[in-house]
Amino acid sequence: MTKKQVGLIDKKKKKISKLSSLSLAKIIAKLSSDKKAENIVVLDVKKISTFCDFFVIMTGSVDIHIESLKEYIITTLKRDYNVYPHHVEGEEYNRWVVIDYTSVVVHIMNPELREFYALERIWSKGKKVSYDKKGKKNI
């Protein structure tokens, strides 16, 4: 498995899912779009980060929307791609939830925190990546 692939084992099925980190980031962006996340940005940070290849940053309108985005992303990736998160943070308040898929880190933020922390400005040397909002399931 190359370093650009995400390979996580589904313990029940003993199956390994192999997706490139770019494909995983685009799938997450598409899933987020399906659930009405706002201002979705996929940033390629490979050249400026030592801990991941891509950020997927999005805004959830309220805490319950952030919770539903998190659940939808995690359960859909588990079910359809056998990909499991390495770690999830921020679930207790649902103001800023981080889902760590090792090579792809997902940030789901409420509007106030998104504006305050401005991750796109902090990581402005990252390259924005386009994704197909109405694309096929398999990207």
C-alpha positions as CSV (number, residue, x, y, z in Angstrom):
1,M,0.0,0.0,0.0
2,T,1.5,3.4,-1.0
3,K,1.6,6.3,1.4
4,K,-1.1,8.1,-0.6
5,Q,-3.6,5.3,0.1
6,V,-5.9,5.0,3.1
7,G,-6.1,1.3,4.1
8,L,-8.1,0.4,7.1
9,I,-9.2,-3.0,8.1
10,D,-12.9,-3.8,8.6
11,K,-12.6,-6.1,11.6
12,K,-15.8,-8.0,10.8
13,K,-15.2,-8.6,7.1
14,K,-11.4,-8.8,7.3
15,K,-11.3,-6.6,4.2
16,I,-9.0,-3.7,3.5
17,S,-10.3,-0.6,1.7
18,K,-7.8,1.1,-0.5
19,L,-8.6,4.7,-1.5
20,S,-6.1,7.4,-2.4
21,S,-6.2,10.3,0.1
22,L,-7.4,12.5,-2.8
23,S,-10.3,10.2,-3.5
24,L,-11.2,10.0,0.2
25,A,-11.2,13.8,0.5
26,K,-13.4,14.2,-2.6
27,I,-15.8,11.5,-1.3
28,I,-16.0,13.3,2.1
29,A,-16.7,16.6,0.3
30,K,-19.5,15.1,-1.8
31,L,-21.1,13.4,1.3
32,S,-21.0,16.7,3.1
33,S,-22.6,18.5,0.2
34,D,-25.4,15.8,0.2
35,K,-26.2,16.8,3.8
36,K,-26.2,20.5,3.1
37,A,-22.8,21.5,4.6
38,E,-21.9,25.0,3.7
39,N,-18.6,26.5,2.3
40,I,-17.0,23.1,1.7
41,V,-13.3,23.5,1.0
42,V,-10.8,20.7,0.1
43,L,-7.2,21.8,0.7
44,D,-4.2,19.9,-0.5
45,V,-1.6,20.4,2.3
46,K,0.8,17.7,1.3
47,K,3.7,20.1,0.7
48,I,3.1,22.1,3.8
49,S,2.0,19.6,6.4
50,T,3.8,16.7,8.1
51,F,0.7,15.0,9.5
52,C,-1.9,14.8,6.6
53,D,-2.4,15.2,2.9
54,F,-5.8,17.0,2.8
55,F,-8.1,19.0,4.9
56,V,-11.8,19.0,4.2
57,I,-13.3,22.1,5.9
58,M,-17.0,22.8,6.1
59,T,-19.6,24.7,8.1
60,G,-22.6,23.2,9.8
61,S,-25.4,25.6,10.6
62,V,-26.1,24.5,14.2
63,D,-24.8,21.9,16.6
64,I,-27.4,19.2,15.5
65,H,-26.4,19.8,11.9
66,I,-22.7,19.3,12.8
67,E,-23.6,16.1,14.6
68,S,-25.5,14.8,11.7
69,L,-22.7,15.6,9.2
70,K,-20.2,13.8,11.4
71,E,-22.4,10.7,11.8
72,Y,-23.3,10.6,8.1
73,I,-19.6,10.9,7.0
74,I,-18.4,8.2,9.5
75,T,-21.2,5.7,8.9
76,T,-21.2,6.1,5.1
77,L,-17.4,5.6,4.8
78,K,-17.6,2.6,7.1
79,R,-20.5,1.0,5.2
80,D,-19.6,1.8,1.6
81,Y,-15.8,1.9,1.7
82,N,-14.7,0.1,4.9
83,V,-12.9,3.2,6.0
84,Y,-12.8,4.0,9.7
85,P,-11.6,7.2,11.4
86,H,-8.4,7.1,13.4
87,H,-9.8,9.6,15.9
88,V,-12.7,11.9,16.4
89,E,-12.6,15.1,18.6
90,G,-15.1,17.7,19.6
91,E,-18.2,15.5,19.8
92,E,-19.2,16.7,23.3
93,Y,-20.2,20.2,22.1
94,N,-20.5,19.9,18.4
95,R,-19.1,23.3,17.7
96,W,-15.9,22.1,16.0
97,V,-15.7,18.4,15.2
98,V,-12.5,17.0,13.8
99,I,-12.5,13.5,12.1
100,D,-9.0,12.2,11.6
101,Y,-8.6,9.7,8.8
102,T,-4.8,10.0,9.0
103,S,-4.2,11.3,5.5
104,V,-7.4,13.3,5.4
105,V,-8.5,15.5,8.4
106,V,-12.1,16.7,8.4
107,H,-13.1,20.0,10.1
108,I,-16.8,20.6,10.7
109,M,-17.3,24.0,12.3
110,N,-20.1,26.3,13.3
111,P,-20.1,29.6,11.5
112,E,-18.6,31.6,14.4
113,L,-15.7,29.3,14.9
114,R,-15.1,28.9,11.2
115,E,-14.8,32.7,10.8
116,F,-12.7,33.2,14.0
117,Y,-10.1,30.4,13.3
118,A,-10.1,30.9,9.5
119,L,-8.3,27.7,8.7
120,E,-8.2,28.5,5.0
121,R,-6.1,31.6,5.8
122,I,-3.8,29.8,8.2
123,W,-3.2,27.1,5.6
124,S,-3.4,29.5,2.6
125,K,-0.3,27.9,1.0
126,G,-2.4,24.8,0.5
127,K,-4.0,24.2,-2.9
128,K,-7.8,24.2,-3.2
129,V,-9.0,21.1,-4.9
130,S,-12.3,20.9,-6.8
131,Y,-14.7,18.0,-6.3
132,D,-17.9,16.9,-8.1
133,K,-20.8,18.0,-6.0
134,K,-23.2,16.0,-8.1
135,G,-20.9,13.2,-9.0
136,K,-21.0,9.4,-8.8
137,K,-20.5,7.5,-5.6
138,N,-17.2,6.2,-6.7
139,I,-14.8,9.1,-7.4
